[in-house]
Amino acid sequence: MLNIEDLLISELDYAFFVSGLSFLLIGICSIILSRSSEKRLAWHWLAAFAFTHTLYDWLELLIWVLGYSGDFSIIRSVLHSSSLLMLLEFNRRSIDRLVGKYISVWVYVAILLPPLSAALFLDTEAAIIFARYVFSGLVSLLTAWVSLRFAFEHSDKRRYILFMVAMTAFLFTLAAGIIVPADEFFPASVINEVWFQQTFLIPVQIARTLLALVMALAFWLYLDFFGKATHLYLAEYRQRRYLHITGGFLILLLLGGWYATDYLGKLYIDDLHKDAKSELSVISNRISGELRSVEGVTVSLSTLPEFIQALNDRELDLIALTNAMLVRMNKAVDASLTYILDINGVVIASSNYAEPNSLIGKNFHFRPYFRDALEGNNSHYFALGVVTGERGYYTGYPVKDGENIIGVLVIKKLMDFLEEDLKQYQYGFFTSPDGVIFLASNKQYLFSTLFPLSEKRKSEIRQSKQFGNGPYETLFQRPRLDGESLTYHDEKYIYTTQTAAHYGWKLTVLKPQRTSVVNRFFGIVITLLLSTLTLIFFAALYLELRSSALLSHNQKALEEANKKLTLLANTDILTNVYNRKRFNELLEKELQRTKRHKHQLSIIMFDIDHFKQINDTYGHQVGDEVLKRVASICKSGIRDIDYIARWGGEEFMILSPETGIEEAGQLAERVREQISLTDFGIKEKIYCSFGVTEFKDSDDIEPFIHRVDQALYQAKGAGRNCVVVINS
């Protein structure tokens, strides 16, 4: 079963894609903020950093797909350094705006000098790692400080969002700069990508992707709350919902893209695994055919009388005859060695009797094929020759004299044919049940193990001399399953294995998944295009909504301003009733309506008696208060359909539509009485004189006004504090 660590490693390509997409979203949010009223931070430099880091992440994706860095290593370093420099410039300019502390551009010289100096004493990779240490340390601290400083300028939910940005930005820049490829110098020799993966059980690239996602989410939330806090966000639920739907759709798109990418990759992996199994079946059948023929020959030859007689008599002539027979038989079956052992395991005759490394007299009682044959079995064994040093397949069969086993006939066949078959693979192995590589497409892997062995088991294998003294180095950190994907030497492979010989010996090949990676890359590209379109739609929609909200906000402000201007143009500032200009407009309008519909219309004109004495005695401030109080009493005493205006000085007009002369006179009397009973806070009582008249069919504005003015004049002449009605 695939463990979590391997699963995460298999998804690194999608992690690079998501990380780049997260920074793309951060860049878009920064562009939007740079065009808003939020000018406290240098958003355009943050956008430049985010877009550059997007290119860096997607270049990492391309390198992962291609399976090598090649000429991209320099471009990758340039993009990474450039992104950090842009982030540093964002911090430098933002600090100036936040606290007014200007940081000179000479800071770049101070930062670049140590890495450049290190390049003189260290190799290129070490200098790059050193530069990452210097950049990341300073930039991470500055970014965290700027985010926190900006957060404390807010008292709403944006503060907590900016706290999250500060924390994730600090951790991300540290992870990007401090967690570096392993190198010989400290601290890269201890704190590096390998250490991180072993400690936290996830690749550092996955951790960076998660941090980038959190940052992108924080920026999206900040943009949302920023819009609401600054009233540049449409308040209607339907319109606000668009942004939330876009964000939700983007999340679903990423999840769907992940599934589709994985599905496309698995389609090819399944086909690749089936093809590998088919190829291994062909090789396995060939192995079985070759070995069975040798086993059959061994059984047949073990019954020859010459061999039985040689084992019983040990005469020199018989031994010489047996050696000659073994040479001919060995050549006939295309074997490496053919020899006979007595019941003590000593070789009495061998096909290589005349060679310097002859087996004659050698004791092989420790070999399992000998012990197994003594028990009456057809024995099988793969091992490294103790004398010849050649790898081969041993098959033994007991030589019997009647029912008694008197020796063992052994044929050793080299496995050259299988080694040639394995060379068609980059990584092809023939392994023991313990995973020890007996044959390999590349001899550097001989006697290594596919998975770890205990020290006890290694010692037992060494004592058996089956594989000499090793090396028993381990290729993989754990046993692998048939059909499992794995990463070896920075490239992805499909692990395919099949039992191919006796006692659990297996054929194992690693087939590169490069085409599978390309299939996954196709899924990623489709997801990228859809995500980019979604982000463009998101940005366009947000800007449209923001522009619409701004337009709506400005329209409302303009309407309010127009209302105020209209109010100022039509209202007397002191008394807060209509002014003379507005009264004339209303009078003309009501005259036309009265003439058209033959309705009644009356006007009342009044002024404050002896108002000049009040001003002279108490001052104009008290006089103004009297005017305001009289206007207020009058407003509360008239009907809703009536209009009151300040005609000039201490004179007021009341326009009463749908009102006859008698009713208008009664209205004037009520107002006069209310004013005379009111305490104005001064010694003298305040009285008003009223003139009342009604509109006639032959009237225009001027005679209408003149007549009510005459009525007021008569009220003054009648002793003041009275109402005079003129009907004609």
C-alpha positions, 0 to 999 in steps of 0.5 A, a space after each residue: 500500500 502506498 504510504 503518505 510520503 510516497 503519495 505526496 512525492 508523486 503529487 509534486 508536479 501538481 503541488 508546483 502548479 498549485 503553488 504557482 497558481 496561489 502566487 498568481 492569485 496573490 499577484 492579481 489581488 495586489 494589482 487590484 489593491 494597487 488600483 484602489 484607495 489603499 496606498 499604504 503598501 507598495 502593492 505593485 512590487 508585491 504583485 511583481 514578486 508574486 508573478 515572478 514566483 509564479 514563473 519560478 514554481 511553473 519552471 520547477 514543474 517543467 523541470 519535474 516533467 522533463 526529468 532534468 534541470 539542464 540549462 534551467 538551473 541558472 534561470 531558476 536561480 535568477 527567478 528565485 533571486 529576482 522574486 526575493 529582491 522584488 519582495 525586498 523592494 516591496 518591504 523597503 517602500 512600504 516601510 517608508 510609507 508606513 513609518 516614514 523611514 527611508 531605507 537607502 538602495 544601498 541596502 542591496 549592496 549590503 545584501 549582495 556583497 556577502 553572497 558575491 564574496 562567498 562565490 569567490 571561495 565556494 562553488 556555484 551551488 554553495 554560493 547560491 545556497 549561501 545567498 538564499 540564507 542571506 536573502 531569506 533571513 532578512 526578507 522573511 523578517 522584513 515581510 513579517 514586520 511590515 505585515 504586522 505593522 500594517 495589521 495594527 493600523 486596522 481594528 476590524 477583521 482585517 487585522 487578524 487576516 494580516 496576522 495570518 499573512 505575516 505568519 505564513 509569509 515569514 514561514 514561507 520565506 524561511 522554508 524557501 531560503 533556509 530549507 535548501 538542497 543538502 551540501 557539505 558545509 554547515 548548516 546545509 549539511 544538517 538542515 536541508 530538504 532531506 532532513 525536512 522530509 525525514 522529520 516532517 514526512 512531507 517534501 518541503 515543496 508540499 509545505 511551501 505549497 500549503 503555505 502559499 495556499 494559506 497566503 492566497 486565501 488570506 489575500 482573498 479574504 483581505 480583498 473581500 473585507 477591504 471592499 466592505 470596509 471602504 464601501 467599495 463593495 456592492 452591498 446587495 447579496 446577489 452581487 456580493 455572492 458572485 465573488 464567493 461563487 468564483 472562489 468556491 468554483 476555483 477550489 472545486 476546479 483545483 480539486 477536479 483538476 487534481 483528480 483529472 491529472 491523477 486519472 490521466 497519469 494512472 491511465 498510462 501507468 496501468 498500461 505501462 504496468 501491463 506492458 511490463 508484466 507481459 514483457 516479464 512473463 516472456 522473460 520468465 518463460 524463457 528462464 523456466 525453459 532454460 532451467 528445466 532443460 538443465 534440470 532434466 539433463 541432470 536427472 538423466 545423467 545421474 543414472 550413468 553407470 560410469 558415474 556410479 562406478 567412479 564414486 564407488 571405486 575411485 580408480 584413476 582411470 575411471 576418474 579420468 574417463 568421468 572427467 572426459 565425459 563431464 567435459 563433453 556433456 558440459 559442452 553439449 548442454 552449454 553449461 559452465 560447469 558439470 561436476 560430481 561430489 561424493 557424500 561428503 561434498 568433495 568434488 571427485 570429477 569436474 568438467 574443468 579438471 584441467 584448468 587452474 581453478 579446477 574444482 577437483 578436491 574442493 568441498 561444497 558440503 555447505 552448499 544448499 544444493 548439495 544438502 538438498 540433493 542428499 535428501 533425494 531431491 532435485 535441488 536448485 540454487 542461484 549463487 556466486 561461484 566460490 572458486 570461479 567467482 561466476 554467477 550461475 544457476 546450480 541444479 543437483 541430483 542424487 547419484 544412487 547405487 541401488 537405493 543408496 545415495 552415493 554422491 551428487 551430480 551438479 550442473 552449473 549454468 551461467 545466466 548470461 542470456 538473462 543478463 542480456 534480456 535485462 539490459 533492455 531496461 534502465 533498471 532491470 534486476 533478478 533478485 533473491 527472495 530477500 531482495 538481493 540483486 543477483 543479475 542486473 542491467 547495470 553491474 554496479 547494482 550487483 548484490 545490492 538489495 532492493 529493500 533493507 535487510 537486518 544485520 542478522 540476515 546480512 550476516 547469515 547471507 555472508 556466511 552462506 557465501 551465496 553472494 560473496 561479501 556483498 555490498 548489500 547496499 539498499 536501493 529503496 527504504 522499504 519493500 515495494 509493491 507490484 505496480 507501485 509508483 516510486 521516485 528514484 534518482 529524481 525520476 518517477 518509475 513504475 515498479 513491476 515484479 514477477 516471480 520467475 524461478 524457484 523458491 521465490 526468485 523474482 524479476 523486477 524492472 523500473 519503467 520510467 513514467 515520463 510519458 505518464 508525467 506528460 499525461 499528468 502535465 496535460 491535465 495540469 495545463 488544462 486545469 491551468 487554462 481553466 484556472 487562469 480564465 477563472 482568475 481573469 473572470 474573478 479580477 474583471 468581476 471584482 473590478 467591475 463590481 468595485 467600479 459599479 460600487 464606486 459609481 453607485 457610491 458617487 451617485 449617492 454622494 452626488 444626490 445627497 450633495 444635490 439635495 443639500 444644494 437644492 435645500 440651500 437654494 430653496 430654504 432660508 438658512 436662519 429659519 429653515 423654512 422656504 425662502 422668497 425665491 422658492 415661495 414664488 415658484 410654489 405660488 406660480 405653480 399653485 396659481 396655474 393649478 387653481 386656474 386649471 381646476 377652479 380650486 380655491 387658493 389663499 395666502 397669508 402674510 404676517 410680520 413681527 410687531 416692533 421687531 426693530 425694537 427687539 433687535 435694538 434692545 436685545 441684539 440681533 442674536 436674540 432677534 434671530 432666535 425670535 425669528 426661528 421660534 416664530 417660524 417653528 410655531 407657524 410650521 407646527 400650526 399649519 397643515 401638511 398641504 400649506 407652505 410657509 416661507 420667509 418673505 424678507 426681514 421679519 415678514 413671512 408668507 403662508 400659501 394655503 391651497 384648496 383653502 377659502 378666505 374664511 378658512 384661511 382667516 381662521 388659520 391665521 388667527 390660530 397662528 397669531 394666538 399661539 405666537 402671542 401665548 408663547 414665552 420667548 424668554 425676554 421681557 416683552 411679549 411677541 405679537 404678529 400682524 396678519 393679512 389674508 386674501 383669496 385668489 380671484 379668477 382675474 388675479 395674477 401674482 402681482 395683484 394677488 401679492 399686492 392685495 395681501 400686502 394691503 391687508 397686512 398694512 391695514 392690520 398694522 394700522 388697526 393696532 397690530 396683533 390682529 388679522 385683517 381679511 381682504 376679500 376683494 
